[in-house]
């Protein structure tokens, strides 16, 4: 099994500040790097979540080792409130999200997340439902281009979509290397130091297949409801789309967002649900990025829950 190096581990633990008898939710268990560090830092408890059945299976030995201080639930992190209720965990002292893929997901060719190794074009976190091959072989050229643009910020989205549709007319596209080769064939050769031209498209397809951005939005809303006053929300993101969602949520719910237009009727502003120790994200150290190149793009954001009521869904839509 591939080893996973949790990104910004020391910074995450420092941001959460574990104390004895506190309870935390690790909403993206992966291979348990954050969970074990939290449990080792204090005599506290952790509810860990993951939608990947491989991660749940790998957690069994850790559950036994921590003797009642760790519970693990197979679920999407947007369902954290339901998981907390089912396990009789009340409001918690901290919640952490690591929005990146774990190293085993990237390195295991059969998962189809990466084109570094040839594997089936899958990309599903939960190993159920439509996979990436279903999307690539059945979606319209317009829909493929839209996904590549919206979720990968790929400027050549239309050109790549045309190439995919043309290629699948000869044979279904079912392997990661085959898709990468189609994309690479219509893109300029990268200069030294540039990312592979297939990278953004693979990211976009993965996000689409797993509904990742909506998951993040819903999970942040759930986290506000699940945190105690003074509870800490820690989110590590890896690309601009994720970080933008997290940043906008934290700024808006801390009352630091843009004010309504002075030309509109006055409306009462909702009480801030969070305070921000700092608006700028924390980046990994130079030493960590050298030791673990996957950490280069990581950004950590921290918000601290106030005593204000969490916004209802209706109030959030109106805010």
FIVO-633383 format. One record per residue: residue in one letter; x, z, y of N, C-alpha, C in turn. Coordinates in steps of 0.2 Angstrom, whole numbers, plus 5000, padded with zeros to 4 digits. Atoms other than C-alpha are relative to their C-alpha. Last residue first. Layout:
BEGIN
AXZYXZYXZY/...
# end
This chain:
BEGIN
X499549984996486250135182500549945002/X500150004993484650065176500550015005/X500150074998485250025159499849995007/X499450045000486050195158499949935001/X499649984994484450285163500749965001/X500450034994483450195150500450015006/X499850075001484850245136499649965006/X500450035005484750425142500149925000/X500550054998486250475152499649984994/X499850075002487250625145499449965003/X500350035006486750785154500249934999/X500550044999488050855166499749974994/X500649975003489150995160499449965002/X500349954995490650885162499450034997/X500749994999491650795148499850055005/X500249935002493450755150499350015002/X500649974996494050575150499850064998/X500349935002495650505143499550015005/X500449974994496350325142499750064998/X500449945001497750265131499650025006/X500149964994498450085132499550064998/X500549945001499249995117499950035007/X500650014996499949825120499650065001/X499850034994501749855114499450005005/X500249954995501249975100500049975007/X500750004999501349835087499750045005/X500250054996503149825090499349995001/X500650025002503449995082499749945005/X500049985007505250065084499449964996/X499550035003505549965100499950014992/X500150085001503849995106500649974997/X500550015005504050185102499949924999/X499849985007505650205111499549984995/X499550065002505050115127500250014993/X499349994998503650245127500449944998/X499549975005501850195124500750005003/X499750055004500750165140500450034995/X499349985002499550295148500249944995/X499949985007498050215157500750024998/X499650055003497750225176500150024992/X500350065001496350325182500449954996/X499650064996497050495180499649944998/X499349974997496350665175500449955004/X499450045002494650575174500650045003/X499550004995493050685175500649964997/X499349995002491550645164500450015007/X499949975006489650645164500750014998/X499550025004489450615182500150034994/X499449964999487750655189500649984995/X500049955005486650505190500650045001/X499550025005486550425207500050054995/X499549945002484950445216500549984995/X500249985007484350275223500450064998/X499649945003484350225241499750024994/X500349934999483550055244500450054997/X500549985005484749905244499750075001/X500650044998485649835259499450024995/X500449964994486949975258499449965002/X500050034994487449895241499650045005/X500550054999487650015227500049975007/X500649984997489350105226499449955000/X500250034994490750035215499350035002/X500150075000491250155201499849985007/X499550034996492050325203499949925001/X500350014993490550425197500549975005/X499749954996491450485182499850005007/X500349945002490250385171500450065003/X500749994998490650225180499750074999/X500050004993492550245179499350015002/X499849944997492450295161500050015007/X500449945002491350155156500250075003/X500650004996492250025166499650064998/X499949994993493950075158499450005004/X499849935000493350075140500150025008/X500649975002492549905142500150085001/X500450014994494049835151499350044999/X499949954994495149915138499649995006/X500249935001494249825124500250055005/X500849995001494249655132499850074998/X500449994994496049675138499350014999/X500150064996496849705121499650015006/X499450045002497549855111499949935004/X500250075001496450005115500649965000/X499550045000496750195112499849934999/X500050075003495350295117500649975001/X499450045000495250485120500049934997/X500150075003493650575125500749975001/X499650054998493950765128499949944996/X499850045006492650905127500449945003/X499349995001492551015143500349964994/X499750004994490651015141500850024999/X500249944996490350985123500349995007/X499449964997490550805117499750065003/X499849965005489150715106500650055002/X500549965003488150635119500250064996/X500349954995489550565128499550054998/X499549944999490250505112499850045005/X500149955005488650405108500550065001/X500749974998488750305124499950064995/X499849964994490650265120499350045002/X499649945002490150215102500150045006/X500549955003488750095108500450074999/X500549984995489950005120499650054997/X499649954995491350005107499550025005/X499949945003490149935093500450055005/X500649965000489549805105500150064997/X500149984993491349745107499350045001/X499649944997491649745089499950025007/X500449974994490249645082500450055004/X500149925000491249635066499650025005/X500249985007491249445063499850075000/X500750025001491349415082499750024993/X500549964995492849525085499349984999/X500149935002493749445070499550045004/X500550005006493349275076499950064997/X500750014998494049315093499650004994/X500349944996495649395087499349995001/X500249955006495949245075499750075003/X500650035004495749125090499950054994/X500649994996496949225101499449984996/X500149934999498349225088499350025003/X500649985004498249045083499850075001/X500650034996499448985097499450024996/X500250065003500849105090499349975003/X500449995006501349225103499849944997/X500750014999502749175116499650024993/X500349944997504449255115499349995000/X499749945002505349085112499750065003/X499349994997504148945118500250074997/X499949954995502548905108500850015001/X499649955004502248735101500250055005/X499350014999500848655111500450054996/X499749954994499148675103500749985001/X500250034993498148545093500250045006/X499950075000499048565076499849975007/X499350014998499248755078500149925001/X499949984993497348775077500749985003/X500550044996497148675061500150025008/X499650064999498748765054499549955004/X499549994995497948935058500449935001/X500350004993496348885049500650005005/X500350074999497348825033499750005007/X499450044998498448985033499749935002/X499749984993496949095034500549955002/X499449965000496049015019500350015007/X500149935003494248955017500650045000/X499449974998494048795028499950074997/X500149944997492748685019500750045001/X500049945005493348515015499950065004/X499750025006493348345024500050054995/X500350055003492048385037500349974994/X500549975005492848555039499649944997/X499649985006494348475048499550024995/X499850065003493248385062500350024993/X500550045003492348545065500249944997/X500349975006493948645066499449964997/X499650015005494748515078499750044993/X500150075003493248515089500549994994/X500750005003493248705091499949934997/X499949975006495148705095499349994996/X499550045004494948585109500050024993/X500350065001493448675116500449964995/X500549995005494348845115499649944998/X500050065004495948785123499450004995/X500150064995495848915137499949944996/X499650065002495749055123499849945005/X499850034994495049215131500549944999/X499350015001494949275113500349985007/X499649955004493249355113500749995000/X500349934998492249255126500550054997/X499949994993493349085124499850085002/X499250004998493549085106500150025007/X499749945003491749145103500750005002/X500249944996491049005115500350074997/X499750014993492048865107499850075004/X499349995001491448915090500450005006/X499949925002489648925096500750024999/X500249974994489748745104500150084999/X499450004996490548675089499950045006/X500050064996489048735079500750005004/X500150004993489348875066500049935004/X500750014998489348845048499850005007/X500250065004491148825041499249985002/X499650064998491948935054499749944997/X500050024993490649075053500349935002/X500750024999490449075034499949985008/X500150075002492349075033499349985001/X499750054996492449225044499949934998/X499349994998491349335034500249945004/X499750074999489449355033500750015002/X500350044995488849525026500449945001/X500650025001489949655017499749965006/X500050035007491749705015499349984998/X500549965005491449835029500049964993/X499849935000492849775041499750044994/X500649954999492549595038500350074999/X500049964993494049475042499450065000/X500549955001493649355027499950045007/X500249994993494649195027499450045000/X500650024999495449215010499850015007/X500649965003497249245011499449975001/X500650045002498949165016499550054996/X500050015007500149295024499349964998/X499349995003500549295042500149994993/X499850065003498849225046500750004998/X499450034997498049395048500249934997/X500049994992496349475046500649965003/X500150064996496049395029500050015007/X500549984995495749555019499949945005/X500750005002496549485004499550015005/X500250074999498249465013499349994998/X500250025006498549645015499649945000/X499550035005499649665029499849984994/X499650064997498449675044500449974994/X500550064999497149785035500449945002/X500350035007498549895028499549945001/X499550045003499349915046499849974993/X499549975004497749975053500549954997/X500050015008496749865065500650054998/X499650055004496649925083499950004993/X500450075001495250015092500449954997/X499450045000496050195089499749934999/X500150075002494550305095500749975000/X499550054999494750495097499849944997/X500150065004493350625100500649955001/X499650064999493650805106499849944995/X499549994994492850975107500449945002/X499349995002491250935097500550015006/X499650034995489450955098500750024999/X500450004994488651005081500549965005/X499549994995489350955064499650005007/X500149944996488050975051500550025005/X499549955003488750835040499950075003/X500150005008487150725042500550054997/X500649975002487050765061500050014992/X500049934998488850725064499450044998/X499649975004488650555055500150085001/X500349995006487150515065500450034994/X500549944999488050555081499650014993/X499649945001489550445075499550065001/X500549955003488450295072500350074999/X500649994996489450185084499450054997/X499949954995490950225074499450015005/X499750034994490350125059500050055005/X500550034996490150225043500349975006/X500050074999490950295028499549975005/X500650045001491150475031500149935001/X499950074999492650595029499349964998/X500550045003492550785031500149935002/X500150074999494150885034499449974996/X500050014993494351075036499949925002/X500649984996493751115019500049995007/X500549955003495351125009499550025005/X500249964994496551015020499550054998/X499449964997497450945005499850055005/X499849955004495850894996500550055003/X500549955000495250795010500150064996/X499949964994496950715012499450055000/X499449955000496950664994500150045006/X500249945005495250584995500550055000/X500049934997495650485011499950064995/X499349974999496250325003500050075003/X499749995007494550284996500750035001/X500449945002493750305014500350024993/X499849944996495050185021499750064997/X499349995003494750055007500350065004/X500049965006492850075011500750014997/X499650035005493150015029500050044994/X500450055003491850075041500349974994/X499750065001492850235045499549954997/X500450065002492450405051500449944999/X499750065000493350575051499549944998/X500450045003492550745055500349935001/X500150074998493950855059499549974996/X500450045005494151045059499949935003/X500650034997495351165068499749954994/X500549985005496751285063499349975002/X500449944999497951195075499550014994/X499849974993499251055077499650075001/X499449965000499251015058500150035007/X500149945005497350965058500750045000/X500449954996497650855074499950064995/X499749974995499150765066499650065004/X499649955002498250745050500450035005/X500449945004496750665058500550054998/X500249954995497850555070499750064997/X499549984996498750475055499850055006/X499949934999497350465043500550035005/X499749975006497450295035500250085002/X499550045002496150215046500450034994/X499549965005495150365052500649954998/X499750055003494350275067500550024995/X500550055001493050395074500349944997/X499550065001494250545072499649944998/X500250065004492950675077500649955001/X499950074997493550845083499749954995/X500250065004493051025080500149945003/X500350054997493951185087499849944995/X500850005001494151335077499749955004/X500349975006496051355082499250005001/X499949935000496551235097499650034993/X500449975005496851045098500150085000/X499849934999497450985115499650044994/X500649965003496550815114500150075000/X500650014996497750725126499450044997/X500049974993499250805119499449995004/X500149935002498750745101500050045007/X500749985003498450575107499950074999/X500450014994500150565117499250024998/X499949944996501050625102499650005006/X500349945003500250495091500150065004/X500049954995500550345103499750074997/X499750014993500150225089499950065005/X500549994995499850285071500349995007/X499749954995501150205060499550015005/X500350014994500250135044500450055005/X500049944996501150115028499849985007/X499750004994500649965017500050065004/X500450004994500050005000500450005006/
# end
